Amino acid sequence: MMGMRPVAEVQYGDFIFCAMDQVVNQAAKLRYMSGGQVKIPIVIRIPTGATRRGAQHAQSPEAFFMHVPGLKVVAPCTPYDAKGLLKTAIKDDNLVLFFEHKLLYGGKGYRAMKGLEVVGNVPEEEYLIPFGVADVKREGEDVTVVAKLLMVHKSLAAAEKLDKEGISVEIIDPRTLVPFDKETVIKSVKKTGRLIIVEEDTKMGGWGAEIAAMIAEEALDYLDAPIKRVSALDTPIPASPPLEDYVIPNEERMIEAVKEIVT
């Protein structure tokens, strides 16, 4: 409010709940309450997702904040997107929650926890990626999959396996949940006639439910099959690694969901 542009980082996303009043009741509302006179150019980086640390260090809380007017919710899944979106976030005059999946950071420790070695070109020069513009990570004809963060990479792996069976999967990464690029998703659904949403969050009240409702309201006539959601089970994330693997969506569950509505 005094002219700086702070970038905070809360380490585990679960800890953001300790600041819910400051985030939800203060920072999210002050610009509106002041008629635009007060700017809140804050970025909060929030590591998210399950990484073998149990229930209080493994949640995916993005959906909580989609419900709050005044917040912007960002979720990059590649190095290129991370830089471009973070630059845009820092320049924004509103509070931006910048979610980063811990298993996309790389490094020996994360690889040991079945992380991905996500690499990609990141230009040194300045570039910005606008909010509210989804990216089609893979083009396809038979089914649309909307996923974010780590689930984009799992979906891409599942799509490669399905391609060998003659099933063509289009994968859309929204990159920002608020604002959300519904036009790109609707365009894809009009082409494929089928929609699957993959989320690491629990199914009840997850961000996928909002996307499903949006498509049901605005593109229902283009669907040839019911919308399906592949999500974490409605349970706290277990501390046991084998149980965590069971709770979190995997390639096999994604493949099964695609086959249920395509074949």
JOHU-V816931 format. One record per backbone hydrogen bond with DSSP energy under -0.5 kcal/mol. NH is the residue of the N-H (numbers start at 1). CO is the residue of the C=O. E is the energy in kcal/mol with one decimal. If there is no record, write none. Layout:
nh={NH	NH}
co={CO	CO}
e={E	E}
//
This chain:
nh={8	8	10	12	13	15	16	17	18	19	20	23	24	25	25	26	27	28	29	30	33	34	35	36	37	39	40	42	43	44	45	45	46	47	47	48	49	54	57	63	64	65	65	66	67	67	68	69	71	72	73	74	74	75	76	82	83	84	85	86	87	88	89	90	91	92	92	96	97	98	98	99	99	100	102	104	105	111	112	113	113	114	115	116	118	119	129	130	132	133	134	135	137	137	138	142	143	144	145	146	147	147	148	149	151	152	153	154	155	156	157	158	159	160	161	162	163	164	165	166	167	168	169	170	171	172	172	173	174	174	176	177	178	182	185	186	187	188	189	190	191	192	193	196	197	198	199	199	203	206	209	210	211	212	213	214	215	216	217	218	219	222	223	224	225	228	230	231	232	233	235	244	245	246	247	248	254	255	256	257	258	259	260	261	261	262	263}
co={6	43	45	10	47	12	13	14	15	16	17	19	20	20	21	21	22	23	26	26	29	30	32	31	34	37	93	40	6	96	8	43	98	11	45	100	59	238	54	60	61	61	62	62	63	64	65	67	68	95	178	72	97	175	99	78	79	80	81	82	83	84	85	86	87	88	89	42	72	44	96	74	97	46	48	101	102	107	108	109	110	111	110	103	116	117	84	128	179	130	132	173	135	171	171	168	168	194	170	196	145	172	198	75	148	149	149	150	151	152	153	154	155	156	157	158	159	160	162	163	162	166	167	143	138	145	170	135	147	172	174	73	73	180	181	182	183	184	185	186	187	188	189	144	228	146	197	230	232	203	206	206	207	208	209	210	211	212	213	214	215	219	220	193	193	195	197	229	201	247	233	240	241	242	243	244	250	251	252	253	254	255	256	257	258	258	259}
e={-0.5	-2.8	-2.0	-1.0	-2.3	-2.1	-1.8	-1.2	-1.6	-1.7	-1.2	-2.5	-3.1	-0.7	-1.5	-1.2	-3.0	-1.5	-1.2	-2.0	-2.9	-1.7	-1.5	-2.8	-1.1	-0.5	-2.0	-2.3	-2.1	-2.6	-3.4	-0.6	-2.9	-0.8	-0.5	-2.6	-1.9	-0.6	-1.7	-0.5	-1.1	-0.7	-1.0	-0.9	-0.7	-0.6	-1.2	-0.7	-1.5	-1.5	-1.7	-0.5	-2.8	-3.3	-0.6	-2.5	-2.0	-2.1	-2.8	-2.0	-2.5	-1.6	-2.6	-2.3	-1.4	-0.8	-0.8	-2.7	-3.2	-2.9	-0.7	-2.9	-0.8	-2.0	-2.2	-1.9	-1.5	-2.2	-1.9	-0.7	-0.5	-1.5	-1.9	-1.7	-1.5	-0.7	-1.5	-0.5	-0.6	-0.7	-0.5	-2.7	-1.1	-1.6	-1.5	-2.1	-1.2	-2.1	-3.3	-2.5	-0.5	-2.1	-0.5	-0.6	-1.5	-1.4	-0.8	-1.8	-2.2	-2.2	-1.9	-2.2	-2.6	-1.7	-1.4	-2.3	-2.2	-1.0	-1.4	-1.5	-2.3	-0.6	-0.6	-3.0	-2.4	-3.1	-0.5	-3.0	-0.6	-0.6	-2.5	-2.0	-1.7	-1.5	-1.0	-2.9	-2.4	-1.8	-2.7	-2.4	-1.0	-2.7	-2.7	-2.7	-2.4	-2.7	-0.5	-2.7	-0.9	-1.9	-1.0	-0.9	-1.7	-2.6	-2.3	-2.3	-2.3	-2.4	-2.1	-1.9	-2.9	-1.5	-1.7	-3.6	-0.7	-2.1	-3.0	-0.6	-2.0	-1.1	-2.5	-2.7	-2.4	-1.3	-2.0	-2.6	-1.8	-2.8	-2.4	-2.0	-2.3	-2.4	-1.8	-1.1	-0.7	-1.5	-1.8}
//
